[in-house]
Amino acid sequence: MPNFLISLLLTTLVSFLAPVLLIGLILVSLAGISYIPGFAVAGQTGVSQIEGFLAVFGSGCPVQGIFTIGFTCAVVGALFDLYNFYRYQSLRGGLKSLGEES
């Protein structure tokens, strides 16, 4: 049971951090592009578009939107891990019930 809890905790943490870091990396890249002459408009437009997208999920606040997306992905990752644990247990039990001697 402790291995299951560690697996569930790590899956949830990675599932939360992956979209948060990805969105953060995109925002930092676009902000960096906006300092290059000739690409300033594209970088600023990209940042404002992503902030608008995140504001939809965060009730007007982009930071809250990032956390909402991260939390949702963490819940989905935890559910997948729970399903995987259930399937492993049921398949392992199913093989023993078919007459496999150990």
N, C-alpha and C positions, 0 to 999 in steps of 0.2 A: 503494500500500500504506500510506503514512503516514496518508492520510485514513481508511482503514478502521480503523486502530488507534486513531485519535483518536475516531472514531465509536463504536467498541467500548468504549473507556474511559469516554466520556461517558454512554453508555447504561447501562453497569454502575453508574456512580456515581449517576445519577438513579434507577435502579431500586432501589438500596439506600436512598437517602435518602428517597424518597417514603413508603414504609410506616413508616419510623422516625419521620419528622416527623409523619405523620398520627397514629400512636399516641401520640406525645409531646404533640401538640396536644390530643387527646382527654383524656389524663390531666391536663394542666394545666387544661383547661376544667372537668373534673369536680372537681378540687381547688379551683378558684376558686369554683365553685358551692357547695361545702361551707361556705364562709364567709358565705353569704347566709342570714339567718335564715329558717327554714321549709324550706330546701332542703338543710340540712346532712346529713340522713340519706340523701337521694337521692345527693348528691355522694360521700359516704363509701362508700356501697354500690356505686356505679359504679366508684370507684377500686379497691375490693377485688375486684370481679368481673373487671375488666380485668387486675389483677395476678395473679389466679388463672388466667386464660386464658393469660397470658404465661408463668407458671410451668410450665404444661404443656409448652410448647415449649422452655423453658430448664432442664429437669431440676430444677425447684424454685426457680430464680432468675429473676425477671421481666426483669432487665436482659439476661441471657443469652438470654431468649426474644425480646426485641426484636431483638437482633443475629442470632439464628437466622432470624427471619422476614425481616429485611433482606437477609441473605446469600442466602437462597433466592430472593427476588425479584430480586436482582442476577444470579444464575445464569440465571434464566428470561429476564430482559431481555437478557443477553448471547447466549443461545441464539436468541432472536428476531432480534437484530441479525445474527448469523451466518447465519441462514436467509434473512433479507432480502438480505444481500450475495450469497449463493449464487444466489438466485432472480434477482436483477438481472443477475448475470454470465451465467447460463444463458439468460435471455430475450434479453439483448443479443447473445449468441453465436448464438442460434437465429434471430434476425432477419437476421443477416448470412449465415447459411447458407441462407436461403430465396431468396437471389439479390439482396438489396438492395445496390445499388452505392453506394459512398461515395467 
